[in-house]
Amino acid sequence: MKELLKELKLEEYGKVLKNVSLKDYTTYKVGGKAKWMIFPKNADALVELIRKLKALETPYMILGKGSNVLFSDKPYKGVIIKLDSFDSITWRGNKVTAGAGVSLIKLATMACKKGLSGLEFATGIPGTVGGAVYMNAGAYKSDMGYVVTSVKVLTPSLRIITMVNRELQFHYRTSFLKTHPGYICLEATIKLKPGKKEEIEALVRERKERRLKTQPLEFPSAGSVFRNPDGLFAGKLIEDLGYKGLSKGGAMVSEKHANFIINQKDAKAQDIKDLIEFLQEEVKEKYDIDLKVEQEFKNWE
């Protein structure tokens, strides 16, 4: 990695940052430093950058808004790639094509203001379009799989192809992209339905008020920690065990919602991971249920 700049002129591909604290790029506000962070200026730059990184056997990963990941406290010695420049939004009637770097909340809010229904569920999800497609983000019994018609992706062989909905294998909090490492979402086309603007906006306001009352939005977190088991709620299982307010270091199980772990006070990533694993063990012992973590652990090897 010390020789990376000598081997590869990173600035040719877009903005480059060095020795970046991942605390500033994740919603948990934890994590070590990344040696390099690159913001490719377009698809061609991304393709060529990854081609060179593979040739140099340099590890890399794509990072959206960091809203569903838990980085370790140790340095990440590879390259973090941010697709912020993939920010185009094109409306055609009730369809919209949005770049992978577009804020999902921004896109959902725009749809609501246009009187288009289908993305109301996403107005409170702090991720990118690319990240939302990757993990099939959802809420209120809806998710990206219901509205995405096609996705332009970069394949592991560095070809750009278009995949349609049925090929993307959307299921609860997963997709083809998540189960096939190396495929990268570049943009997504979403189909919405015409609706009444006033009714759509009223629903969004109502849900926002509910989130403010029931979720710890005043603290850094990464949203729901665990997937809900079939027919059950992970938060209810944890709450019934009496673990609301349980702390490990600077991390705490939210007193508002037991399926949220918050960075209450200068938490370390290890504090959060320890708390997650403790809750898994306790739920397994008491209920014989394996809680699956919704967030992804990065750089823990």
N, C-alpha and C positions, 0 to 999 in steps of 0.2 A: 504493500500500500504506500510505502514511503516514496516509491518510484512511479506512482500512478500518474502524476502530472508530467513526468518526463516521457512516459510511454504514450500518454493520451492527453491531448489538449482539451480539457473538459469544457472550457469556455466556448468552444465551437458549438456545443450542443445546447447551451442555454445558461441561465444563471447558476452559479456555483457558490455554495457555502461550505466552510470548513470548520470542523470541531463544533458541531451544532448540538446543543442540549435538547434531547428529545422531550424534556419536560415542557418545552415551548411548542411542541407539535403533537401532543397527545392530550386528550380530555381528562385523563387521570392526573396529569401534571407530574408524572414520574418518568424515570428512565435515565440511562446513561447518555454519553455523548456519541454522536455519529461522526466518523472521520470525514465523510463527504456527504453533501446533500446537493442533488442536481435537479433543476427544473427544465426539462427538455422543452424547446420552443415549439416543436411540432412533431408529427408522427415520423417524418423522415429522420429527424434528429434522434428520436427515441429508438428507432430501429438501429441506426448506426451506433448509438451509444451502447445498447445491449450487445450488439455484435462484437464490439471491441472489449467490453467487460467479460464476455464469455471467452474470448480469445486469450485474455489475460488471467482467466480463472479467478476473477474477482467477484465475490458474493455481492448480490444486490437485492433490493426488495422495493416494491411499490408501496407508498404510503399515502392514504387519502387525508382525512382530517384527524386521524388518530383517535377516532371515537369508539373503536371496538377492539383495541389492542392493548396489551400490557407488555411493555418492554422491560427487560431486566435492568438492573442498576449498572451493569458493566458496559464498557464501550462497545459500540457496534463498529466492527472494523471494515465493513463493506461500504457500499454506496446506497444511500436512500434516494429513491427517485420519486419526485413529486410531479403530478400531472396538472398543476394549477393552470398552466397555459392552455390546456384543453378545456376551454371555457365558453365555447360557442353555444348559442341557443337559437334554434330555428323553428318557428311556428308555422304549421300548414293546416289551417282549419282546426280540427280537434286533435291533431297529432303534433308532437314536439320531438325534435332531435336535440339532445343535449350532450356536450362533451363530458368525459369522465371526471374532469376536475370541477364541474359545476356543483355548487352547494345544493343539496337536496331540499333543504328548507327554502332556499331562494326560488328554486324551480316550482315547488309545491305552492308557494305563496303567489307566484306569478299566475299559475293555473287557476287558483281560486279567484284572483282578481279579474281573470278573463271569463269567469263563469263556467269553467270546465271542471267537471267532477271526476274523481278517481285517485287524486293524490292528497286528499285531505289527511289521510293517515300519516303522511310524511312531513307535515308541517312542524313536527316536534322532534324529528330525527336528525341529529347534527352530524351528518356524513356527506360524502360526495356521491354523485350519481354512480361513478364507477364502483365505489365501495358498497353502495346499496345493492347494485346488481350482483356483485360478487357474493355477498352474504344473504341475498334475498331479504333485505330489511323490510320490516313490517310492523304494524300495530293495528289495534281495533279490528282484528279478524280480516285484515287485508295485507298485501305485500306487493313487492315489485313484480312478482310473477303474474299478477292479475292485470298489470297495465303495460308491461314491456312487450313490444311486438318483435323487435330485433335488436341485436347488439353488434357493433363493429369491434372485432377483437384482433389483437396481435397474437399469433400462435408461437409456440416454442421454437418453431423453425423460422420465425420472423417473417411470416406471411400475414398480410392483413386480409381477413375474411369477414363475412357477415353471417351471423348465426341467428336463426329465428327462434321464437319462443319455445317450441317443442324440443328443440335441440339443447336448450339451456338448462333443462332438468331442474326447474325451480321446485324446491320443497321447503319445508319449515326451516328457515335460517340457513339455507345452503343452496348451491347451484352447481352447474357444470364447471364454472370457473373456479369455485372453491375446491372442488374435488379433483381438478386437473391443474396442478401447479404449472406455471409458465404461460398460461393464457392470460392476457391483459385486456381489460375493457378499455376501449378508446372513446366510444360514444354509444348512446342508447336511444332508440326511438320508442316513444311512449304514446299509447292511444288512450284518449280520455273521452268523456261523454258530456255533451252540453247539459248544463244545469242552471238553476236559478242562483245568481250571484249572491243575493241576500241570504238565502238558505245555506249556501256553502260557507259563507263567511261567518254566519251565526254558529254553525257546527264547529268550525275551527276555533272560534272564541270560547265556546263552551268547553272544548277539550283542553284548551290552553289553561283555563281557570282550574280545571280538574287536575292537570299535571302539577300546577303550582301548589295545590293543596296536598297532593299525595306523593310527589316525588321531590327529592332533595336537590333541586336545581340550583340552589345557592352554593353548593360545594362541587369541587371537581369529582367526576365519576365517569364511568363508561356505560351508563345505562344499566339495563338488566344484566346481572352477572350470569344467571343460569337460565337455560331453556325450561319452559314449563313441561313437566311430565304429562303424559296423556291424561286428560280429565282433571288435572290438579294444577295448583299454582305454587311455584317454587318459593315465592315470598311467604305464602301462608305456612308452608312446612317449616321454614326457618323461624318465623314469628312464633308458631306454636311451641317451638323448642325453647323459647325465651331468649333468643339471641339478638333481638333488636338492641342496638347500642353497644354490642360487644366490640371491643377494640383490640388491635394488635399493633403496637407502635403508633404511627400516625394514621392508620387506617381504621375505619369503623363501619359496622353494619348500620345502615341508616335507620334512625328512629321513625322516619316517615314511611319507609318502604323497605322491607327486609331483603328484597332481591336487588338492592343497590348497596354497593360498598363505596364509601366516600373517602376522599383524601381530606381528612379532618384537619390535620396539622402537620405539614412537612413530611408526609408519609414517604417511605421507601417503597419501591416496587416489590421488594421481598415481603414487606408488611402485608400488602394486598394479596399476594400469592399465598402467603401463610394462612390468611383469613379465608380465602376461597377454599383451600384444601381442608381446613378444619371443618368448615360447614359441610363440605362433601362427605367427610368421614362421619360426622354426627348424623346427617340425614340417612346415610347408608346404614348406620348402626341402629337407629331408632325406627326407621320405616322400611329398610331394605330397598331403598330407591337410589339409583345412581343418577345424581344430578350432573347434567352435561353443561359445561361452561360455554356460554355464548361468545365470549371474547376469545381472542387468539393470543397465545403467549409467543413473544418474539425475543430472540437472542438469549435464550436460557440454556442453550446447549453447553 
